[in-house]
Amino acid sequence: MLPLLKIGNLSLKNHLIMAPMAGITNPPFRLIAKRLGAGLVVTEMVSAVGLSRNHEKTLRYLKGDPEEKPLSVQIFGAEPQIMAIAAETAIERGADMVDINMGCPARKVVKNGSGGGLLRNPAAVQKMVTAVRKACTVPLTVKIRAGWSAGEANFREIAGIIADCGADAVTVHPRFVNQGFSGHADWRIIKEIKEKLSIPVIGNGDVFKPELALQMRAETGCDGVMIGRGALGNPWIFRQILDLEKGLEAHPPELSERKEVILSHFTHLSQIIGEDRASKLMRGQLLWYTKGLPHSSRFRGAFTGIRDVHTMMATLGRYFETLMENQENVRR
Ligand SMILES: Cc1cc2nc3c(=O)[nH]c(=O)nc-3n(C[C@H](O)[C@H](O)[C@H](O)COP(=O)(O)O)c2cc1C
């Protein structure tokens, strides 16, 4: 039986979660992840100050497609009361779940005492979760790292506070804040937190291949698996994991499906942020989507310098047509 995940009163269709990623988990990408099997998608981190002041630009982050639902909105900030108002605003605008960011290592975030900076201050964590819990009428989750540094590995204390203050689940990315993304995620920390808490624990970190999601669950006993970088260029990872869990093989997508998904990603992104910005954002995505495909470096070379969307799409179309023709010839 496939593992299910219930967070607060919300039953997800499965235990796989697309990680919040700034600049990446916008509505088009979230929709793709959802359609390809993710049980829950999360917005990129949204400024609580911006939300509490109803800044038009910040509010845009809350927009989503109904098909993405349930949608979790991740907020970051340092002031408990502002975070509480931000949670209310997110809920008014349709959030089905609220997540507090306690892991972001970016300097401009931690220097204000928000994101990963909160982990250095357990009393602030307690105030924050208590205030947001009070304001939050939907399930509340908190995403943490293992602590500020190896010398301040206070994940046991922090996870305990979060559960005691009434959060419905905790996500653990077991790196220290000062590590950024270096080293590796120490899954033993996920296991330790899972053994300590009675609320669901979601494991996160270094699931780059579908097999690793099953390995993480087996090694840690975590209730859910959150995937970030492993879904870049391979949002099919969710379907692949679900297939493995059903005892099937995990297949990569056919070229035709890969092409369709890239095109729809780009088209949807252009519709919401305009062609100019979409083509800039898609450049990075295309590198991931085509990684490992035949002649992909030549294709990427051809891509550099192209600005207008139509030429971009035509170049992409030609590249995939050639790949598909070659594949046909090999099959014949
Ligand atoms: C480009 C990028 C942007 C990210 N943005 C966020 C964010 O907005 N909020 C957050 O909690 N984590 C963010 N993360 C961290 C991921 O959610 C995740 O915890 C981390 O990448 C580890 O998981 P992974 O090994 O599956 O990628 C980001 C990571 C990357 C690489």
The ligand as an ORCA input file, in Angstrom:
! r2SCAN-3c Opt
* xyz 0 1
  C      17.443     27.523     -5.689
  C      16.894     27.097     -4.349
  C      15.922     27.861     -3.748
  C      15.420     27.498     -2.495
  N      14.443     28.236     -1.931
  C      13.897     27.854     -0.745
  C      12.807     28.563     -0.165
  O      12.297     29.549     -0.708
  N      12.338     28.108      1.031
  C      12.869     27.016      1.677
  O      12.409     26.626      2.751
  N      13.874     26.327      1.134
  C      14.394     26.705     -0.052
  N      15.379     25.961     -0.619
  C      15.807     24.721      0.050
  C      14.995     23.516     -0.447
  O      13.635     23.653     -0.154
  C      15.510     22.207      0.176
  O      15.359     22.275      1.563
  C      16.969     21.947     -0.143
  O      17.255     22.207     -1.492
  C      17.358     20.500      0.192
  O      16.562     19.602     -0.521
  P      17.073     18.892     -1.881
  O      18.368     18.237     -1.571
  O      15.967     17.938     -2.223
  O      17.240     19.983     -2.894
  C      15.909     26.328     -1.849
  C      16.891     25.570     -2.472
  C      17.389     25.937     -3.701
  C      18.443     25.067     -4.347
*
